[in-house]
Amino acid sequence: MKNKPPGVSDRLVDANRLFERDVLMQESRREPRVRASIIGDKKLTARDSVSVSKAESKAEVRKESRLLGRKSVKAEKPATEKRSRVVFDDPILSQTDSNLRRERGYSKVSPQGGGSKASSSKLSAVDEVRAKVSRKIIYRGLGLGLLLIAFAVVAYFVSGPLARLLERPLKSVAVEGQFQYLPKQRAMELIEKEIDGDFIQLNLAKLKNELQQDPWVDKVYLSRRWPDTLVVKIAEQTPIARWDANGFLNQRGEIIRVQDTTKLSGLPWLQGNEINAREIMQQYQDLSTLLRSRGLEIAALKCDNKKSWRLTLKNDKEIAIGREEVMEKLRRFVTVYDKFLINVWTDVKAIDVRYSNGVSVQWVQDSEMAKKYLKAELNTKQNPVQK
């Protein structure tokens, strides 16, 4: 029997068999990865050309089988004629096409591919950044060097006038302040003791400390007045009351000891324990405010160790207050003073307000009030009241 020409179905079966065989052969024998030398415009080696030709032949067989499966068979074209490319949605064919593209020189052939354009561009960018950083470092070094040179030149030309300025002598001292207790001559002696003739290099801190050692000096302010004058402002202590025999209390209740207290003779005299100095001064201020409204002034205030208070008014009139309710007892005295004692105040010698329901008055000897009360007392003794 004569062999029948192969029909369309036979040709499809043969094409599918060829396709399956090629797929199995491709999976079992994978070509080794192409080296980086086939990338770009470089020439292929003999091994690389064989692998490319095999891949192209396999791709052509797959394309033909796909055409036979989806469309009717057309007349075969001559081998010399160039076939048109048809894109199919076959995962195996797409995988093969991707392999072909890799073999034909696409970038990122393998993880070890070092000749890709992306890697070369990254390297060039890194080199450019490094070059910029190195240029910046060089420019900064040059700028710093020029700055140091300029500074040295300026220091050379300025050193002479600066040295003459530092050696400027001190020609005058201006002392300012109210000198009521501290003699101004004493302040000048203390200042001259510390200055050495230099205007700029004068140790102001040492001078200030030396001036504040004087007990009459409270605060010191020092300043330089251009071109050659030293200004010294002195604030004296503010004595509020004398303390014991050789000291006084300032506005903060601090005890200041001085040698000469003749200028403090007009101040009230406070006596007591040094621990209670602030309390004594506060009590003095409260009592003084109450008595000053009646024209009475305190000459002395004493607080003994038992906290018993006794004050002396001007004209040597004493008031015994006691230990408790000091302000209440003094208010009682003020009431008696307003009603009765204000008219005979010159005859009063001492007053005792330590009673709970009144005050006791001691009269000046041989005064009118003393004679009056003495006469009344004698009449009472001579004519006793009969019961």
C-alpha positions in Angstrom: 0.0 0.0 0.0 1.1 3.4 -0.7 1.7 5.7 2.1 -0.9 8.3 2.5 0.3 11.9 2.7 0.1 13.1 6.3 -3.0 14.9 7.1 -3.6 17.9 9.3 -4.3 15.8 12.4 -1.1 13.7 11.9 0.9 16.8 11.6 -0.6 18.3 14.8 0.2 15.1 16.7 3.8 15.1 15.5 4.1 18.8 16.4 2.8 18.2 19.9 5.2 15.3 20.4 8.1 17.4 19.3 7.0 20.2 21.7 6.8 17.8 24.7 10.1 16.4 23.9 11.7 19.8 23.6 10.1 20.8 27.0 11.4 17.7 28.7 14.9 18.2 27.2 14.9 21.8 28.3 13.9 20.9 31.9 16.4 18.0 32.1 19.3 19.8 30.5 19.4 23.4 31.3 22.1 25.4 29.7 24.7 27.0 32.1 24.3 30.6 32.9 25.8 32.9 30.4 28.9 34.7 31.5 29.0 38.4 31.7 31.2 38.5 28.6 28.1 38.0 26.3 26.5 41.2 27.5 26.5 44.4 25.4 28.4 44.6 22.2 31.0 42.0 22.9 31.5 38.9 20.6 30.1 35.5 21.6 32.3 32.5 22.0 31.8 29.2 20.2 29.9 27.7 23.1 27.7 30.7 23.5 26.8 30.7 19.8 25.8 27.0 19.9 23.5 27.7 22.9 21.9 30.6 21.2 21.2 28.7 18.0 19.7 25.8 19.9 17.4 28.2 21.8 16.3 29.9 18.6 15.5 26.5 17.0 13.5 25.4 20.0 11.6 28.7 20.0 10.7 28.3 16.3 9.4 24.8 16.9 7.2 26.0 19.7 5.9 28.9 17.7 5.1 26.5 14.8 3.3 24.1 17.1 1.2 26.9 18.6 0.3 28.1 15.1 -0.8 24.7 14.0 -2.9 24.3 17.2 -4.9 27.5 16.9 -5.1 28.1 13.1 -5.2 26.2 9.9 -2.0 25.1 8.3 -0.7 27.4 5.7 1.7 26.8 3.0 5.2 26.4 4.2 7.5 29.2 3.3 11.0 28.8 2.1 13.7 28.4 4.7 15.3 31.6 3.5 12.2 33.6 4.1 12.1 35.4 7.4 9.2 34.3 9.6 7.0 36.8 11.4 7.0 36.8 15.2 3.7 35.9 16.9 3.3 36.4 20.7 1.3 33.7 22.6 0.2 33.5 26.2 1.9 30.2 26.9 3.8 30.2 30.2 6.4 27.8 28.9 6.9 29.8 25.7 7.1 33.1 27.7 9.8 31.5 29.9 11.8 30.4 26.9 11.4 33.9 25.4 12.7 35.4 28.6 15.7 33.1 28.5 16.4 34.1 24.9 16.3 37.7 25.8 18.8 37.1 28.6 21.1 35.3 26.2 20.9 38.1 23.6 22.4 40.6 26.0 19.8 42.1 28.4 20.9 43.5 31.7 20.9 41.6 35.0 21.9 38.2 33.5 22.7 36.7 36.8 23.4 37.8 40.4 27.1 37.7 39.7 26.8 39.9 36.6 29.0 42.8 37.1 29.0 44.3 33.6 25.4 45.7 33.6 24.7 49.3 32.8 22.8 49.9 36.1 25.8 48.7 38.2 28.2 50.8 36.1 25.9 53.9 36.5 25.8 53.3 40.3 29.5 53.1 40.5 29.9 56.3 38.5 27.4 58.0 40.8 29.3 56.9 43.9 32.6 58.0 42.4 31.1 61.4 41.6 29.8 61.8 45.2 33.3 60.8 46.6 34.9 63.4 44.3 32.5 66.1 45.5 33.2 65.3 49.2 37.0 65.3 48.6 36.7 68.6 46.8 34.7 70.1 49.7 37.3 68.9 52.3 40.1 70.4 50.2 38.2 73.7 49.9 37.5 73.9 53.6 41.1 73.1 54.5 42.2 75.9 52.2 39.7 78.3 53.7 40.8 77.5 57.2 44.4 78.0 56.3 43.7 81.3 54.7 41.7 82.4 57.8 44.5 81.5 60.1 47.0 83.4 58.0 44.7 86.5 58.0 44.3 86.2 61.7 48.1 86.0 62.2 48.6 89.1 60.0 45.9 91.1 61.9 47.4 90.0 65.3 50.8 91.1 64.2 49.7 94.6 63.3 47.3 95.0 66.2 49.6 93.6 68.9 51.4 96.9 69.3 48.4 99.2 69.8 46.8 96.5 72.0 49.8 96.3 74.3 49.8 100.1 74.6 46.1 99.9 75.5 46.7 97.3 78.2 49.4 99.4 79.7 47.2 102.5 80.0 47.8 104.0 83.5 45.0 104.9 85.9 44.9 108.6 86.3 41.8 109.4 88.5 39.4 107.7 90.9 35.8 109.0 91.4 34.3 108.0 94.7 30.5 108.4 95.0 28.0 107.8 97.8 26.5 109.3 101.0 29.2 109.3 103.6 27.3 109.7 106.9 29.0 107.1 109.1 32.0 106.1 106.9 34.5 109.0 106.4 35.3 109.6 102.7 38.9 109.8 103.5 38.8 106.3 105.0 37.3 105.0 101.7 40.0 106.7 99.7 42.7 105.1 101.8 41.2 101.6 101.3 41.1 102.2 97.5 44.6 103.5 97.2 45.8 100.5 99.1 44.6 98.1 96.3 45.2 100.0 93.1 48.6 99.6 91.3 48.3 102.2 88.5 47.0 99.9 85.7 43.6 100.9 84.3 42.7 97.7 82.3 44.5 95.1 84.5 43.1 96.4 87.8 41.7 93.5 89.9 38.2 94.9 90.6 37.0 91.8 92.6 39.9 92.1 95.1 39.2 95.8 95.5 35.5 95.2 96.1 36.2 92.5 98.7 38.6 94.8 100.5 36.1 97.7 100.7 33.3 95.4 102.0 35.5 94.4 104.9 34.8 97.7 106.5 31.7 97.3 108.9 30.2 100.5 107.7 30.1 99.5 104.0 27.1 97.6 102.9 27.6 97.3 99.1 30.2 98.4 96.5 29.8 99.0 92.8 32.9 99.4 90.6 33.2 100.4 87.0 35.8 101.8 84.5 35.1 105.1 82.8 37.0 105.5 79.6 39.7 106.4 79.1 41.5 106.3 82.5 39.0 106.8 85.4 37.9 104.3 88.0 34.3 104.9 89.5 33.6 103.6 93.0 30.1 103.8 94.4 29.7 102.9 98.1 26.4 102.2 99.9 26.7 102.5 103.6 24.9 100.4 106.2 21.6 101.7 107.5 21.6 101.5 111.3 18.1 101.0 112.8 19.0 100.8 116.5 22.0 100.4 118.7 22.8 96.9 120.0 24.5 96.5 123.4 27.6 98.7 123.8 29.5 98.4 120.5 27.1 97.4 117.7 24.0 98.2 115.8 21.2 96.5 113.9 20.8 97.2 110.2 17.6 97.1 108.1 17.9 93.3 107.8 18.2 92.7 111.5 21.9 91.9 111.3 24.2 92.8 114.2 27.1 94.9 113.0 30.0 95.5 115.4 31.9 98.8 115.2 34.5 100.5 117.4 33.1 104.0 117.5 29.3 104.4 118.3 29.3 108.1 119.0 27.4 108.8 115.7 24.7 106.3 116.9 23.8 108.1 120.1 20.5 109.3 118.7 19.2 105.8 117.8 17.2 103.7 120.2 19.1 101.2 122.3 18.0 97.5 122.0 19.2 94.9 124.5 18.8 91.2 124.7 20.1 87.8 123.6 21.8 87.9 120.1 19.6 84.9 119.1 16.5 87.0 119.6 17.9 90.1 117.8 15.5 89.9 114.8 12.5 89.4 117.2 13.5 92.3 119.4 13.9 94.6 116.4 10.4 93.5 115.1 8.9 94.2 118.5 10.5 97.6 118.6 9.1 98.5 115.2 5.5 97.5 116.3 5.7 99.3 119.6 7.2 102.4 118.0 4.5 102.6 115.4 1.8 102.5 118.2 3.5 105.1 120.4 4.6 107.4 117.6 0.9 108.2 116.8 0.7 109.8 120.3 4.0 111.7 119.9 5.9 109.3 122.1 9.3 107.8 121.1 11.1 104.8 122.4 14.6 105.5 123.7 15.4 101.9 124.8 13.9 98.4 124.7 15.1 95.5 126.7 14.2 91.8 126.7 15.8 89.7 129.4 16.4 86.0 129.4 12.8 85.3 130.7 11.4 87.2 127.7 10.1 90.0 130.0 9.9 93.3 128.1 10.7 96.8 129.5 10.9 100.0 127.4 12.1 103.5 128.2 10.6 106.5 126.5 12.4 109.8 126.0 12.5 112.0 129.1 13.4 108.8 131.0 9.9 107.5 131.5 9.9 103.7 131.9 7.1 101.3 131.1 7.1 97.8 132.5 5.2 95.4 130.1 6.0 91.9 131.3 6.2 88.6 129.3 2.8 88.0 127.8 0.3 90.1 125.8 2.8 92.9 125.0 0.7 94.7 122.5 -2.6 94.4 124.5 -1.0 95.8 127.6 0.5 98.7 125.6 -2.9 99.5 124.1 -4.3 99.7 127.6 -1.6 102.2 128.5 -2.5 104.3 125.4 -6.1 104.4 126.5 -5.2 105.7 130.0 -2.7 108.1 128.5 -5.4 109.6 126.2 -7.9 110.0 129.0 -5.8 111.1 132.0 -2.0 111.0 131.7 -1.7 113.3 128.7 -2.5 116.3 130.9 0.0 115.4 133.7 2.6 113.7 131.6 5.4 115.8 132.9 4.8 114.6 136.4 4.9 110.9 135.4 8.1 108.9 136.2 7.2 105.3 135.5 4.2 103.2 134.5 3.5 99.5 135.2 1.0 97.8 132.9 1.5 94.3 134.2 -1.9 94.4 135.8 -5.0 92.8 134.3 -7.5 95.6 135.0 -5.5 98.9 135.0 -2.1 100.6 135.2 0.1 101.8 138.0 1.7 105.3 137.8 4.8 106.4 139.7 5.0 110.2 140.0 8.0 112.5 139.9 9.1 113.5 143.4 7.8 116.9 144.6 5.6 117.3 141.5 2.1 118.8 141.8 0.5 115.4 141.1 2.8 113.8 143.7 1.9 116.5 146.3 -1.8 116.1 145.5 -1.8 112.3 145.8 0.4 112.5 148.9 -2.0 115.0 150.6 -4.9 112.8 149.8 -3.1 109.8 151.2 -2.3 111.7 154.4 -5.9 112.7 154.9 -7.0 109.1 154.4 -4.6 108.0 157.2 -5.6 110.7 159.6 -9.3 110.3 159.0 -9.9 106.6 158.4 -13.3 105.6 157.2 -15.5 104.3 160.0 -17.4 101.2 159.3 
